[in-house]
Amino acid sequence: MAGKGVTLNTTGSLFTLFFTTEPVTDFASARRSDPEQFARFSRYLFSRGIYFSPSQMEENFISLTHTQEQLEKTLQTIENYFNIKK
């Protein structure tokens, strides 16, 4: 997501997207991100059957119950969102 104004924080199978070009290392830097853009992103995914956290202050999880097909659909939908945003 380089060049998209998004910071991805991860640890293990947990991840969170922040709509900011700055590193997010604490609550103060997280609050400087764009919650309205995240809300648009989250609604876009939800409208396509992907249940992403509704707030960028929450984590998302990848688990063994997710199928390869689900993961590929999610990735493709996220890529489509950013291609539309160009």
N, CA, C and O of each residue as an XYZ file, in Angstrom:
344
protein
N       0.820     -1.191      0.000
C       0.000      0.000      0.000
C       0.863      1.253      0.000
O       0.429      2.343      0.372
N       2.085      1.055     -0.427
C       2.984      2.197     -0.522
C       2.388      3.252     -1.444
O       1.834      2.935     -2.496
N       2.507      4.492     -1.039
C       1.996      5.588     -1.840
C       0.501      5.798     -1.715
O      -0.061      6.635     -2.420
N      -0.152      5.061     -0.838
C      -1.602      5.151     -0.695
C      -2.016      5.948      0.542
O      -3.211      6.123      0.778
N      -1.068      6.430      1.331
C      -1.418      7.174      2.539
C      -1.959      6.280      3.625
O      -2.834      6.675      4.395
N      -1.428      5.056      3.684
C      -1.894      4.077      4.658
C      -0.694      3.515      5.406
O       0.341      3.208      4.813
N      -0.852      3.387      6.711
C       0.145      2.718      7.537
C      -0.461      1.426      8.041
O      -1.578      1.422      8.558
N       0.262      0.333      7.897
C      -0.201     -0.975      8.335
C       0.643     -1.394      9.527
O       1.857     -1.562      9.408
N       0.001     -1.562     10.670
C       0.677     -2.063     11.867
C       0.298     -3.531     12.043
O      -0.876     -3.889     11.946
N       1.290     -4.376     12.300
C       1.045     -5.803     12.458
C       1.820     -6.376     13.627
O       2.865     -5.860     14.026
N       1.284     -7.444     14.158
C       2.013     -8.308     15.077
C       1.354     -9.673     14.986
O       0.159     -9.809     15.247
N       2.126    -10.677     14.617
C       1.550    -12.003     14.412
C       0.436    -11.934     13.376
O       0.631    -11.420     12.275
N      -0.731    -12.455     13.736
C      -1.867    -12.443     12.802
C      -2.796    -11.253     13.024
O      -3.875    -11.195     12.435
N      -2.389    -10.304     13.868
C      -3.179     -9.096     14.112
C      -2.682     -7.980     13.206
O      -1.484     -7.851     12.955
N      -3.622     -7.176     12.721
C      -3.203     -6.033     11.906
C      -4.240     -4.921     12.005
O      -5.421     -5.163     12.256
N      -3.770     -3.708     11.804
C      -4.629     -2.529     11.795
C      -4.134     -1.578     10.712
O      -2.934     -1.338     10.580
N      -5.072     -1.044      9.944
C      -4.764     -0.029      8.941
C      -5.071      1.345      9.517
O      -6.095      1.545     10.169
N      -4.182      2.275      9.270
C      -4.405      3.672      9.630
C      -4.253      4.508      8.371
O      -3.274      4.353      7.641
N      -5.195      5.382      8.108
C      -5.115      6.255      6.949
C      -4.292      7.478      7.321
O      -4.815      8.534      7.679
N      -2.977      7.290      7.221
C      -1.995      8.333      7.501
C      -0.685      7.928      6.847
O      -0.436      6.741      6.636
N       0.136      8.886      6.532
C       1.465      8.590      5.985
C       2.515      8.517      7.094
O       3.661      8.141      6.845
N       2.124      8.875      8.307
C       3.050      8.867      9.436
C       3.049      7.503     10.127
O       2.048      6.788     10.077
N       4.149      7.140     10.764
C       4.137      5.928     11.579
C       3.133      6.084     12.729
O       2.980      7.172     13.284
N       2.462      5.000     13.074
C       1.534      5.010     14.210
C       2.162      4.156     15.300
O       2.270      2.936     15.184
N       2.572      4.844     16.364
C       3.292      4.158     17.440
C       2.622      4.296     18.793
O       3.011      3.633     19.755
N       1.611      5.162     18.872
C       0.922      5.373     20.140
C      -0.454      5.975     19.863
O      -0.808      6.234     18.713
N      -1.224      6.196     20.930
C      -2.587      6.701     20.780
C      -2.599      8.078     20.112
O      -3.465      8.357     19.284
N      -1.657      8.921     20.464
C      -1.617     10.274     19.890
C      -1.406     10.212     18.377
O      -2.084     10.920     17.633
N      -0.475      9.375     17.914
C      -0.244      9.284     16.471
C      -1.414      8.586     15.771
O      -1.709      8.898     14.617
N      -2.075      7.661     16.439
C      -3.270      7.026     15.863
C      -4.388      8.041     15.680
O      -5.120      7.989     14.691
N      -4.524      8.955     16.616
C      -5.586      9.965     16.526
C      -5.359     10.954     15.391
O      -6.302     11.614     14.955
N      -4.138     11.067     14.909
C      -3.850     11.978     13.795
C      -4.206     11.369     12.440
O      -4.127     12.044     11.413
N      -4.594     10.107     12.436
C      -4.986      9.468     11.175
C      -6.385      9.940     10.779
O      -7.020     10.691     11.520
N      -6.858      9.507      9.633
C      -8.110      9.997      9.059
C      -9.254      9.002      9.307
O      -9.407      8.052      8.539
N     -10.053      9.195     10.354
C     -11.128      8.243     10.660
C     -12.249      8.251      9.623
O     -12.904      7.228      9.421
N     -12.481      9.379      8.965
C     -13.531      9.417      7.939
C     -13.146      8.552      6.741
O     -13.983      7.842      6.183
N     -11.882      8.617      6.354
C     -11.410      7.771      5.241
C     -11.489      6.304      5.633
O     -11.878      5.464      4.822
N     -11.123      5.990      6.874
C     -11.223      4.600      7.325
C     -12.672      4.140      7.294
O     -12.948      3.006      6.904
N     -13.599      4.997      7.697
C     -15.020      4.642      7.688
C     -15.483      4.339      6.266
O     -16.229      3.383      6.055
N     -15.055      5.134      5.291
C     -15.404      4.870      3.882
C     -14.847      3.515      3.441
O     -15.535      2.734      2.784
N     -13.606      3.253      3.807
C     -12.950      1.986      3.485
C     -13.714      0.817      4.108
O     -14.012     -0.166      3.430
N     -14.024      0.926      5.381
C     -14.730     -0.134      6.093
C     -16.107     -0.388      5.475
O     -16.503     -1.541      5.306
N     -16.837      0.674      5.138
C     -18.161      0.520      4.508
C     -18.041     -0.123      3.129
O     -18.878     -0.944      2.754
N     -17.012      0.242      2.378
C     -16.778     -0.356      1.071
C     -16.605     -1.868      1.210
O     -17.228     -2.636      0.478
N     -15.764     -2.289      2.144
C     -15.551     -3.721      2.352
C     -16.836     -4.405      2.807
O     -17.199     -5.462      2.291
N     -17.516     -3.803      3.765
C     -18.751     -4.389      4.303
C     -19.786     -4.575      3.193
O     -20.478     -5.593      3.153
N     -19.891     -3.605      2.302
C     -20.878     -3.691      1.222
C     -20.544     -4.810      0.240
O     -21.377     -5.186     -0.585
N     -19.330     -5.339      0.330
C     -18.908     -6.433     -0.532
C     -18.725     -7.732      0.250
O     -18.061     -8.661     -0.211
N     -19.325     -7.783      1.441
C     -19.338     -9.019      2.231
C     -18.090     -9.293      3.039
O     -17.872    -10.424      3.475
N     -17.264     -8.277      3.247
C     -16.038     -8.448      4.037
C     -16.207     -7.671      5.325
O     -16.420     -6.458      5.315
N     -16.109     -8.381      6.430
C     -16.354     -7.781      7.741
C     -15.032     -7.371      8.375
O     -14.364     -8.165      9.038
N     -14.677     -6.128      8.157
C     -13.454     -5.516      8.667
C     -13.831     -4.732      9.914
O     -14.993     -4.358     10.072
N     -12.883     -4.475     10.800
C     -13.215     -3.687     11.989
C     -13.795     -2.333     11.570
O     -13.317     -1.723     10.614
N     -14.824     -1.861     12.283
C     -15.454     -0.595     11.908
C     -14.671      0.635     12.371
O     -15.039      1.763     12.043
N     -13.601      0.425     13.125
C     -12.796      1.535     13.629
C     -11.321      1.197     13.450
O     -10.907      0.057     13.659
N     -10.540      2.184     13.066
C      -9.109      1.922     12.937
C      -8.418      1.836     14.288
O      -7.208      1.623     14.354
N      -9.174      2.001     15.364
C      -8.616      1.812     16.702
C      -8.797      0.362     17.172
O      -8.466      0.028     18.310
N      -9.325     -0.497     16.286
C      -9.513     -1.913     16.594
C      -8.636     -2.743     15.673
O      -8.289     -2.317     14.571
N      -8.284     -3.928     16.139
C      -7.462     -4.814     15.325
C      -8.331     -5.741     14.491
O      -9.508     -5.961     14.777
N      -7.713     -6.270     13.456
C      -8.292     -7.333     12.642
C      -7.441     -8.571     12.855
O      -6.271     -8.478     13.227
N      -8.029     -9.715     12.619
C      -7.357    -10.986     12.865
C      -7.451    -11.866     11.622
O      -8.488    -11.916     10.961
N      -6.378    -12.546     11.319
C      -6.403    -13.622     10.337
C      -6.280    -14.908     11.149
O      -5.419    -15.035     12.019
N      -7.161    -15.856     10.842
C      -7.113    -17.108     11.603
C      -7.095    -18.309     10.663
O      -7.250    -18.171      9.450
N      -6.904    -19.476     11.242
C      -6.877    -20.703     10.456
C      -8.236    -21.033      9.855
O      -8.323    -21.863      8.951
N      -9.297    -20.398     10.341
C     -10.620    -20.660      9.779
C     -10.854    -19.889      8.483
O     -11.793    -20.199      7.749
N     -10.021    -18.892      8.186
C     -10.136    -18.186      6.911
C      -9.578    -19.077      5.799
O      -8.483    -19.628      5.914
N     -10.348    -19.204      4.733
C      -9.892    -20.017      3.608
C      -9.018    -19.176      2.679
O      -9.032    -17.946      2.735
N      -8.273    -19.850      1.842
C      -7.453    -19.158      0.849
C      -8.335    -18.299     -0.049
O      -7.964    -17.181     -0.407
N      -9.494    -18.820     -0.410
C     -10.438    -18.076     -1.251
C     -10.904    -16.792     -0.564
O     -10.985    -15.743     -1.202
N     -11.206    -16.869      0.722
C     -11.637    -15.677      1.466
C     -10.522    -14.644      1.532
O     -10.764    -13.452      1.344
N      -9.309    -15.094      1.797
C      -8.177    -14.177      1.882
C      -7.910    -13.506      0.538
O      -7.630    -12.309      0.483
N      -7.997    -14.275     -0.540
C      -7.780    -13.705     -1.871
C      -8.872    -12.702     -2.227
O      -8.588    -11.655     -2.808
N     -10.124    -13.018     -1.881
C     -11.229    -12.081     -2.135
C     -11.014    -10.790     -1.355
O     -11.226     -9.696     -1.878
N     -10.596    -10.923     -0.115
C     -10.354     -9.741      0.713
C      -9.248     -8.885      0.123
O      -9.401     -7.670      0.000
N      -8.147     -9.502     -0.240
C      -7.029     -8.768     -0.822
C      -7.444     -8.086     -2.123
O      -7.104     -6.924     -2.347
N      -8.171     -8.791     -2.976
C      -8.606     -8.213     -4.248
C      -9.546     -7.031     -4.009
O      -9.461     -6.020     -4.706
N     -10.429     -7.153     -3.041
C     -11.370     -6.073     -2.739
C     -10.637     -4.850     -2.199
O     -10.975     -3.718     -2.547
N      -9.638     -5.072     -1.354
C      -8.841     -3.957     -0.829
C      -8.070     -3.288     -1.972
O      -8.017     -2.061     -2.053
N      -7.478     -4.093     -2.848
C      -6.766     -3.523     -4.000
C      -7.719     -2.721     -4.878
O      -7.363     -1.642     -5.353
N      -8.924     -3.236     -5.097
C      -9.916     -2.507     -5.900
C     -10.251     -1.167     -5.257
O     -10.368     -0.161     -5.957
N     -10.403     -1.138     -3.958
C     -10.711      0.109     -3.260
C      -9.637      1.158     -3.534
O      -9.944      2.304     -3.861
N      -8.382      0.755     -3.398
C      -7.302      1.721     -3.600
C      -7.142      2.108     -5.060
O      -6.725      3.228     -5.355
N      -7.463      1.215     -5.972
C      -7.414      1.574     -7.395
C      -8.516      2.574     -7.735
O      -8.307      3.465     -8.558
N      -9.671      2.439     -7.119
C     -10.775      3.394     -7.329
C     -10.398      4.764     -6.772
O     -10.737      5.794     -7.355
N      -9.693      4.767     -5.637
C      -9.304      6.017     -4.969
C      -8.288      6.837     -5.741
O      -8.148      8.031     -5.474
N      -7.578      6.251     -6.681
C      -6.488      6.952     -7.409
C      -6.928      8.305     -7.904
O      -6.143      9.019     -8.529
